[in-house]
Amino acid sequence: MSQTNDSPRRQMVTFTAYKLDPAWRVLPEEQRQKDREELCRVLTGWLRPGEMWILPYTMVGLRADADILLWRICYTLEDLQQMSTEMSSTGLGKYLRTSHSFLSMTKRSTYVMEHVHEGQADSRGTLVPGKHKYLFIYPFVKAREWYRLNMPARQGMMNEHIAVGHKYPRVKLNTTYSFGLDDQEFVVAFESDYPEDFVDLVMELRETDASRYTQRDTPIFTCIHQSVDGMIASLG
């Protein structure tokens, strides 16, 4: 479906996870404090209401291969690239390795044209995130057999999928699309203050018919929302 004049402006989205080189932690405290402040200035300098959203998260102690994550939402690939360049040029940035990065874009939902369930993402394709403590994200790929099914068959299975989601109103779903942009087809990002609800939701979704057509839905990241300086401080 192409974008129409009444559609919202579509957003570019990245979820980028970084792993800290432990060598940074043995630098003198004075140098580390200088590095923290420098990276904080770069990140906060890119915060532009209505143009660039930056949501910082920590995963320290939650994953072996990633310590922090930035969820960025804007309107141009060039902004994402320039911001990344400036980050990598900082003292702390030189010790941050990009362990995972998922690029995607907002899009009107194929299956839910008017999704008005409280707490869920706007089906027209606009993200308004950041109101919950925890973020659970993963790249998602469907088997090619899914796309060979006719639309009524797919819609029927998605109706079941959506009905399960409605049972967990404390979990907010944000779906973005990566077709042609990155290796995955979708990136799904769930926000909640209740990890137990997310566990139960995912378990129940495994029992739906649509789950048979899932080809890949890993790696999965569990992230804790922080301020920019709080995220940086979590590195030690």
C-alpha positions in Angstrom: 0.0 0.0 0.0 1.5 3.3 -1.1 1.5 6.4 1.2 -1.5 8.7 0.6 -1.8 12.4 1.4 -3.7 11.6 4.6 -1.1 9.2 5.9 1.3 10.3 8.6 4.9 10.9 7.6 6.7 7.6 7.8 9.5 7.2 10.3 12.9 5.6 10.0 13.7 3.4 13.1 16.9 1.8 14.4 17.4 -0.4 17.4 21.2 -0.5 18.0 22.9 -2.5 20.8 26.4 -1.8 21.9 28.9 -3.8 23.9 31.5 -2.0 26.0 35.2 -3.0 25.8 36.1 -3.8 29.4 39.4 -1.9 28.8 37.5 1.4 29.3 36.7 0.5 32.9 40.4 0.5 33.9 41.0 4.0 32.6 41.5 6.7 35.3 38.2 7.9 36.7 38.9 11.4 35.5 39.1 10.2 31.9 36.0 8.1 32.3 34.0 11.0 33.6 35.2 13.1 30.8 34.1 10.4 28.3 30.7 10.0 30.0 30.0 13.7 29.7 31.2 13.9 26.1 28.9 11.0 24.9 26.0 12.5 26.9 26.5 15.8 25.1 26.5 14.2 21.7 23.3 12.1 22.4 21.3 14.9 24.0 22.4 17.3 21.2 20.6 15.0 18.7 17.3 15.2 20.6 15.0 17.2 18.4 11.3 17.3 19.3 9.2 16.2 16.3 12.3 15.1 14.3 14.6 12.8 16.3 13.6 10.7 19.2 16.3 8.8 21.2 15.2 6.3 23.8 18.1 4.9 25.9 18.1 1.5 27.6 20.6 -0.5 29.6 21.1 -4.3 29.4 24.0 -4.5 31.7 23.7 -7.9 33.5 20.9 -9.0 31.2 22.8 -10.1 28.1 26.4 -11.3 27.5 26.7 -9.6 24.1 25.2 -6.2 24.7 25.3 -3.5 27.5 23.2 -0.6 26.2 20.7 0.0 23.4 19.5 3.1 21.6 16.0 3.1 20.0 16.1 6.0 17.5 13.2 7.3 15.5 13.6 10.0 12.8 12.9 10.7 9.2 16.2 10.4 7.3 18.9 7.7 7.0 21.5 10.5 6.9 20.6 11.7 10.4 21.0 8.2 11.8 24.4 7.8 10.0 25.7 11.2 11.1 24.7 10.6 14.7 26.4 7.3 14.7 29.6 8.9 13.3 29.6 11.5 16.0 29.1 8.9 18.7 32.0 6.7 17.4 34.3 9.8 17.5 33.9 10.3 21.2 36.3 8.9 23.8 33.7 6.4 25.1 32.4 5.7 21.6 35.8 4.3 20.7 35.2 1.5 23.3 31.6 0.7 22.2 31.2 -2.1 19.7 28.0 -2.3 17.8 26.9 -5.9 18.6 23.4 -5.8 16.9 21.6 -3.2 14.8 18.2 -3.5 13.2 16.9 -0.9 10.7 13.2 -0.6 9.9 10.5 1.8 9.0 6.9 2.6 10.0 4.1 1.5 7.8 0.3 1.3 7.9 -0.7 -2.2 9.2 -1.7 -4.7 6.5 -4.1 -6.5 8.8 -5.5 -4.0 11.2 -6.6 -0.8 9.6 -8.2 0.8 12.7 -6.5 -0.7 15.7 -8.1 1.2 18.6 -7.2 -1.2 21.5 -5.9 0.9 24.3 -2.2 0.6 24.8 -1.3 -0.6 21.3 0.6 1.1 18.6 -1.1 3.3 16.1 -1.9 1.1 13.1 -1.4 4.1 10.7 2.3 3.9 11.2 3.3 6.5 13.9 5.3 5.5 16.9 4.8 7.2 20.3 7.1 5.2 22.6 8.9 5.6 25.9 6.2 5.5 28.5 7.1 2.2 30.0 10.0 0.9 32.0 10.9 -2.2 30.0 11.4 -2.9 26.3 11.5 -6.3 24.7 12.6 -6.4 21.1 13.5 -9.0 18.4 13.8 -9.2 14.6 11.2 -11.3 13.0 11.1 -13.3 9.7 8.1 -15.2 8.4 8.4 -18.4 6.3 7.8 -17.8 2.6 4.8 -20.1 2.7 3.0 -17.4 4.7 3.1 -15.0 1.7 1.7 -17.7 -0.6 -1.5 -17.9 1.5 -4.5 -15.8 0.3 -5.4 -12.7 2.2 -8.5 -14.1 3.9 -6.5 -17.0 5.3 -3.8 -14.7 6.6 -6.3 -12.3 8.0 -8.1 -15.1 9.9 -4.9 -16.2 11.6 -3.9 -12.6 12.4 -7.4 -12.1 13.9 -6.5 -14.9 16.4 -3.1 -13.4 17.0 -4.6 -9.9 17.7 -7.2 -11.4 20.0 -4.5 -12.9 22.1 -2.7 -9.5 22.3 -6.0 -7.9 23.5 -5.8 -10.1 26.5 -2.7 -8.3 27.7 -3.5 -4.6 27.6 -0.5 -3.8 29.8 1.8 -4.8 26.9 2.2 -2.2 24.1 3.2 -3.5 20.7 5.2 -1.5 18.2 5.7 -3.1 14.8 8.1 -1.7 12.2 9.0 -3.0 8.7 12.4 -3.9 7.3 11.5 -5.4 3.9 14.4 -4.4 1.6 16.1 -2.4 4.3 17.7 -5.1 6.5 18.0 -8.8 6.9 14.8 -9.3 8.9 11.3 -8.5 7.7 9.9 -6.9 10.8 11.2 -5.6 14.2 8.7 -6.0 17.0 9.2 -4.0 20.1 7.0 -4.5 23.2 6.8 -2.0 26.0 5.5 -2.8 29.4 6.0 -2.3 33.1 5.1 -5.9 33.7 7.6 -8.5 32.4 5.4 -11.3 33.6 2.6 -10.2 31.2 5.1 -10.3 28.3 6.2 -13.8 29.2 2.6 -15.0 29.3 1.7 -13.2 26.1 4.6 -14.8 24.1 3.8 -18.3 25.5 0.2 -17.9 24.4 1.2 -16.6 21.0 3.2 -19.8 20.4 -0.1 -21.7 20.4 -1.7 -19.6 17.6 -1.9 -20.8 14.0 0.2 -17.9 12.7 3.1 -19.1 14.8 3.6 -22.1 12.5 4.8 -19.7 9.9 7.5 -18.0 12.0 10.9 -18.7 10.6 13.1 -16.6 13.0 12.4 -14.5 16.0 15.8 -14.2 17.7 17.9 -12.6 19.2 15.6 -11.3 21.9 16.6 -8.3 24.0 15.3 -7.3 27.4 16.0 -3.7 28.1 15.5 -1.3 31.0 14.6 2.3 30.1 16.9 5.0 31.4 17.8 8.6 31.0 20.8 9.3 28.7 23.1 9.9 31.6 21.6 6.9 33.5 22.3 4.6 30.5 25.9 5.8 30.3 26.4 5.5 34.0 25.2 1.9 33.9 28.4 1.1 32.0 30.4 1.6 35.2 
